[in-house]
Amino acid sequence: MACSRQPEVLWAQCSKKVYLTISVPDSEDVVIKTEPQGIFSFSAVAHGESFSLALELFDSVLPEVAEVLLVGCSRNTYYLGLV
């Protein structure tokens, strides 16, 4: 079973928002999910190698309210805001 690498991640937050910068150069097959239990997950493939990340957030996430905003993307660095 192949292991997955963790991507480079930067984190910032304010009262009700979390901002993540996830860097996986030359990535493909990107999957971004939030789960009601407060789990944020990211996965991608780059140069035949798998990258994945799972973060347990402080509180639950309401799926009907939560948004994952792709604030920007530059050379496969994903700037995300969780509202």
MOUR-V213455 format. One record per residue. N is the residue number from 1. RES is the residue in three letters. D_FIRST is the distance of its C-alpha to the first C-alpha in Angstrom with 2 decimals. Layout:
# MOUR-V213455
N|RES|D_FIRST + N|RES|D_FIRST
This chain:
# MOUR-V213455
1|MET|0.00 + 2|ALA|3.80 + 3|CYS|6.53 + 4|SER|9.62 + 5|ARG|13.04 + 6|GLN|16.12 + 7|PRO|18.99 + 8|GLU|22.49 + 9|VAL|24.42 + 10|LEU|28.13 + 11|TRP|29.68 + 12|ALA|33.30 + 13|GLN|35.12 + 14|CYS|38.60 + 15|SER|40.12 + 16|LYS|38.15 + 17|LYS|35.80 + 18|VAL|32.57 + 19|TYR|31.88 + 20|LEU|28.54 + 21|THR|28.02 + 22|ILE|24.45 + 23|SER|24.03 + 24|VAL|21.36 + 25|PRO|23.31 + 26|ASP|23.05 + 27|SER|20.77 + 28|GLU|20.27 + 29|ASP|19.09 + 30|VAL|20.25 + 31|VAL|20.11 + 32|ILE|22.38 + 33|LYS|23.11 + 34|THR|25.34 + 35|GLU|25.47 + 36|PRO|28.68 + 37|GLN|27.38 + 38|GLY|27.43 + 39|ILE|23.78 + 40|PHE|23.32 + 41|SER|19.99 + 42|PHE|19.23 + 43|SER|16.42 + 44|ALA|16.75 + 45|VAL|15.49 + 46|ALA|17.47 + 47|HIS|17.60 + 48|GLY|14.26 + 49|GLU|12.57 + 50|SER|11.65 + 51|PHE|14.06 + 52|SER|14.63 + 53|LEU|17.36 + 54|ALA|18.76 + 55|LEU|22.29 + 56|GLU|24.37 + 57|LEU|27.88 + 58|PHE|31.02 + 59|ASP|32.26 + 60|SER|31.31 + 61|VAL|31.26 + 62|LEU|33.64 + 63|PRO|31.99 + 64|GLU|35.44 + 65|VAL|36.46 + 66|ALA|33.36 + 67|GLU|32.87 + 68|VAL|30.25 + 69|LEU|32.43 + 70|LEU|31.20 + 71|VAL|33.95 + 72|GLY|33.14 + 73|CYS|30.66 + 74|SER|31.29 + 75|ARG|29.03 + 76|ASN|26.05 + 77|THR|26.93 + 78|TYR|27.23 + 79|TYR|30.13 + 80|LEU|29.82 + 81|GLY|32.37 + 82|LEU|31.69 + 83|VAL|35.03
